[in-house]
Amino acid sequence: MDRMLYVAMSGAQETLIAQGNASNNLANANTSGFLADLNQFRSMPVFGDGHPTRVYAMDERPATDFKHGSIVQTGRDLDVAVKDGGWIAVQARDGNEGYTRRGDLKVDTAGVLTTGNGLPVLGNGGPIALPPFDKINIGVDGTISIVPQGAPPNELAVIDRIKLVAPQYDEMEKGEDGLMRLKSGEPALAAAEQRVVSGSLESSNVNIVNEMVDMIELSRRFEMQVKMMKTAEETAEASASILRPV
């Protein structure tokens, strides 16, 4: 009975983890540049003293779906979509460098250029700070030019260039904060040949229909495993009643 209960319990626990992964994908279905997390189950023997007769189900995130979403024109000056396999370098919450394809940029109250979720965008010398301006333009190579506040419309000043990188996908992994990083832990080199599309955003690559189907399947799987735990309990009670003295 303990084997039956253990397998059902571990399966239910891992199913909850898989549901969390699917929920996160669905929650980011409208997040610009979001890349969905893949998910899989596999059997894992329980090793310890004696022969490994017990096996439990393990859920894991084997990889990230690097298929890019479609590019949608917005006409907004601060929106950019990275072409091909490129990434925008940003400063993560821990101060280290991370990479994203989220291009809904904005300027905070301190004049720092950030992503839509508030992460500073990196340039040639760190986070990009902008002086007050009347107009901004982001070139195809990521160069940022502005018309300073109060200056004539034809007076452009080059401020910085967004750091764009293009490492190989097998060299990257997604962190818990949703940012990509090199597996080596080192910062990626800037890719001078990388290009962006101004006035556009890349949509999420989440397939909402597939994720909803997965959620329904996982919900039914969880119910089945809970039912198995209940059956194990009833079987144990029946066995105990047989051995109970009259």
C-alpha positions as CSV (number, residue, x, y, z in Angstrom):
1,M,0.0,0.0,0.0
2,D,2.8,2.4,0.8
3,R,4.2,2.0,-2.7
4,M,0.8,2.8,-4.3
5,L,0.3,5.8,-2.0
6,Y,3.8,7.1,-2.6
7,V,3.5,6.9,-6.4
8,A,0.1,8.6,-6.4
9,M,1.3,11.3,-3.9
10,S,4.5,12.1,-5.9
11,G,2.5,12.2,-9.2
12,A,0.0,14.7,-7.7
13,Q,2.8,16.9,-6.4
14,E,4.6,17.0,-9.7
15,T,1.3,17.6,-11.5
16,L,0.9,20.7,-9.4
17,I,4.3,21.9,-10.5
18,A,3.4,21.3,-14.2
19,Q,0.1,23.2,-13.7
20,G,2.2,26.1,-12.3
21,N,4.3,26.1,-15.4
22,A,1.3,26.1,-17.7
23,S,-0.3,28.8,-15.7
24,N,2.8,31.0,-16.0
25,N,2.8,30.5,-19.8
26,L,-0.9,31.5,-20.0
27,A,-0.3,34.5,-17.7
28,N,2.3,35.8,-20.2
29,A,0.4,35.1,-23.4
30,N,0.1,38.9,-23.9
31,T,3.6,39.8,-22.7
32,S,5.8,41.2,-25.4
33,G,8.7,38.9,-26.4
34,F,7.8,36.1,-23.9
35,L,9.1,32.7,-24.7
36,A,7.1,29.7,-23.4
37,D,8.6,27.1,-21.1
38,L,8.4,23.5,-22.3
39,N,7.4,20.8,-19.9
40,Q,7.7,17.0,-19.6
41,F,7.2,14.1,-17.1
42,R,9.5,11.1,-16.7
43,S,9.8,8.2,-14.3
44,M,12.5,8.4,-11.6
45,P,13.5,5.4,-9.4
46,V,13.9,6.1,-5.7
47,F,17.5,5.1,-4.8
48,G,18.4,4.2,-1.3
49,D,19.1,1.2,0.9
50,G,18.2,-2.0,-1.0
51,H,16.9,-2.4,-4.5
52,P,15.1,0.6,-6.1
53,T,11.6,-0.9,-6.3
54,R,9.8,2.4,-6.0
55,V,9.4,4.8,-8.9
56,Y,7.9,8.3,-8.8
57,A,6.9,10.8,-11.5
58,M,9.1,13.8,-11.9
59,D,8.1,17.0,-13.8
60,E,10.9,19.1,-15.3
61,R,11.4,22.0,-17.6
62,P,13.8,20.6,-20.2
63,A,14.1,23.7,-22.3
64,T,12.6,27.0,-23.5
65,D,10.6,27.3,-26.7
66,F,12.8,29.6,-28.8
67,K,10.3,30.0,-31.6
68,H,9.7,33.7,-31.9
69,G,6.3,35.4,-31.9
70,S,5.0,37.5,-34.7
71,I,6.1,41.2,-35.1
72,V,3.2,43.6,-34.7
73,Q,3.5,47.3,-35.7
74,T,2.6,49.8,-33.0
75,G,4.0,53.1,-34.3
76,R,5.3,53.9,-30.9
77,D,8.8,55.5,-30.9
78,L,10.0,53.4,-27.9
79,D,8.8,50.0,-29.2
80,V,11.4,47.8,-30.7
81,A,11.4,44.2,-32.0
82,V,14.7,42.3,-32.2
83,K,15.2,40.5,-35.5
84,D,16.3,36.9,-35.9
85,G,18.0,35.4,-32.9
86,G,19.0,38.6,-31.1
87,W,18.4,39.8,-27.6
88,I,18.3,43.1,-25.7
89,A,20.7,43.2,-22.8
90,V,19.2,44.5,-19.5
91,Q,20.3,44.8,-15.9
92,A,18.5,42.2,-13.8
93,R,17.2,42.8,-10.3
94,D,20.3,41.2,-8.9
95,G,22.5,43.7,-10.8
96,N,23.8,41.1,-13.3
97,E,23.3,41.1,-17.0
98,G,20.3,39.3,-18.5
99,Y,18.7,39.1,-22.0
100,T,15.2,39.6,-23.2
101,R,13.2,40.1,-26.4
102,R,10.7,42.3,-24.6
103,G,10.9,45.6,-26.5
104,D,8.1,47.8,-24.9
105,L,10.6,50.3,-23.7
106,K,9.9,53.4,-21.5
107,V,11.8,56.1,-19.8
108,D,11.4,56.3,-16.0
109,T,11.4,59.3,-13.8
110,A,15.2,59.3,-13.5
111,G,15.6,59.3,-17.3
112,V,16.7,55.7,-17.4
113,L,15.6,53.6,-20.4
114,T,13.9,50.5,-19.1
115,T,11.8,47.6,-20.4
116,G,8.1,47.5,-19.7
117,N,8.7,45.6,-16.4
118,G,11.2,48.2,-15.2
119,L,14.6,46.6,-16.0
120,P,17.3,49.1,-17.1
121,V,18.4,48.6,-20.8
122,L,22.1,48.3,-21.2
123,G,24.2,50.3,-23.7
124,N,27.9,50.6,-24.4
125,G,28.7,51.7,-20.8
126,G,25.9,50.3,-18.6
127,P,22.3,51.4,-18.2
128,I,21.2,54.0,-20.7
129,A,20.3,57.4,-19.2
130,L,18.5,60.0,-21.4
131,P,18.4,63.8,-20.9
132,P,15.0,65.6,-21.4
133,F,14.0,65.3,-25.0
134,D,11.2,66.3,-27.4
135,K,11.6,63.3,-29.7
136,I,13.5,60.0,-29.7
137,N,14.5,57.7,-32.5
138,I,15.9,54.2,-32.3
139,G,17.8,53.1,-35.4
140,V,17.9,49.7,-36.9
141,D,21.3,49.0,-35.2
142,G,19.9,50.1,-31.8
143,T,21.5,53.5,-31.8
144,I,19.4,56.0,-29.8
145,S,19.1,59.6,-31.0
146,I,17.1,62.4,-29.5
147,V,16.0,65.9,-30.2
148,P,17.0,67.7,-26.9
149,Q,14.2,69.5,-25.2
150,G,13.7,72.9,-26.7
151,A,16.1,72.3,-29.6
152,P,15.2,72.6,-33.3
153,P,13.6,69.4,-34.9
154,N,16.7,68.8,-37.1
155,E,19.2,68.9,-34.2
156,L,19.7,65.3,-33.4
157,A,22.1,64.1,-30.6
158,V,23.3,60.5,-30.5
159,I,23.1,59.3,-26.9
160,D,24.0,55.6,-26.8
161,R,23.4,52.3,-28.5
162,I,21.4,49.4,-27.1
163,K,23.5,46.4,-26.4
164,L,22.3,43.6,-28.7
165,V,23.6,40.1,-28.4
166,A,23.1,36.9,-30.4
167,P,24.5,33.8,-28.6
168,Q,23.6,30.3,-29.7
169,Y,20.4,29.0,-28.2
170,D,22.1,25.9,-26.7
171,E,24.4,28.3,-24.7
172,M,21.5,30.0,-23.0
173,E,19.1,29.1,-20.2
174,K,16.1,30.9,-18.6
175,G,16.3,32.0,-15.0
176,E,13.4,32.1,-12.5
177,D,13.1,35.8,-13.3
178,G,12.2,35.1,-16.9
179,L,15.5,36.5,-18.3
180,M,17.9,34.5,-20.4
181,R,21.5,34.1,-19.5
182,L,24.6,32.3,-20.7
183,K,25.0,28.9,-19.0
184,S,28.7,29.9,-18.4
185,G,27.5,32.8,-16.3
186,E,29.6,35.2,-18.4
187,P,28.1,38.3,-20.2
188,A,27.5,37.8,-23.9
189,L,29.5,39.8,-26.4
190,A,27.7,42.6,-28.3
191,A,26.6,41.6,-31.8
192,A,27.3,44.6,-34.1
193,E,25.4,43.0,-36.9
194,Q,22.2,42.5,-35.0
195,R,19.2,44.7,-36.1
196,V,15.9,45.8,-34.6
197,V,12.6,47.0,-36.0
198,S,11.4,50.3,-34.5
199,G,7.8,51.0,-33.9
200,S,7.0,47.3,-33.5
201,L,6.7,44.6,-30.9
202,E,7.2,40.9,-30.9
203,S,4.2,39.0,-29.5
204,S,4.5,36.1,-27.1
205,N,5.0,32.7,-28.7
206,V,2.6,31.0,-26.2
207,N,-0.1,28.9,-28.0
208,I,-3.1,29.6,-25.8
209,V,-5.1,26.7,-27.2
210,N,-2.4,24.1,-26.4
211,E,-1.8,25.5,-23.0
212,M,-5.5,25.3,-22.2
213,V,-5.7,21.7,-23.3
214,D,-2.6,21.0,-21.2
215,M,-4.3,22.6,-18.2
216,I,-7.4,20.4,-18.6
217,E,-5.3,17.3,-19.0
218,L,-3.2,18.1,-15.9
219,S,-6.4,18.8,-13.9
220,R,-7.8,15.4,-14.8
221,R,-4.5,13.8,-14.0
222,F,-4.4,15.4,-10.6
223,E,-7.9,14.2,-9.8
224,M,-7.0,10.7,-10.8
225,Q,-4.0,10.7,-8.5
226,V,-5.9,12.0,-5.6
227,K,-8.5,9.3,-6.2
228,M,-5.7,6.7,-6.1
229,M,-4.5,8.1,-2.8
230,K,-8.1,7.7,-1.5
231,T,-8.2,4.2,-2.8
232,A,-4.9,3.3,-1.1
233,E,-6.3,4.7,2.2
234,E,-9.5,2.6,1.8
235,T,-7.5,-0.5,1.0
236,A,-5.3,0.0,4.0
237,E,-8.4,0.4,6.3
238,A,-9.9,-2.8,4.8
239,S,-6.7,-4.8,5.4
240,A,-6.5,-3.5,9.0
241,S,-10.1,-4.5,9.6
242,I,-9.4,-8.1,8.5
243,L,-6.5,-8.4,11.0
244,R,-8.4,-6.8,13.8
245,P,-9.4,-9.3,16.5
246,V,-13.1,-10.0,16.8
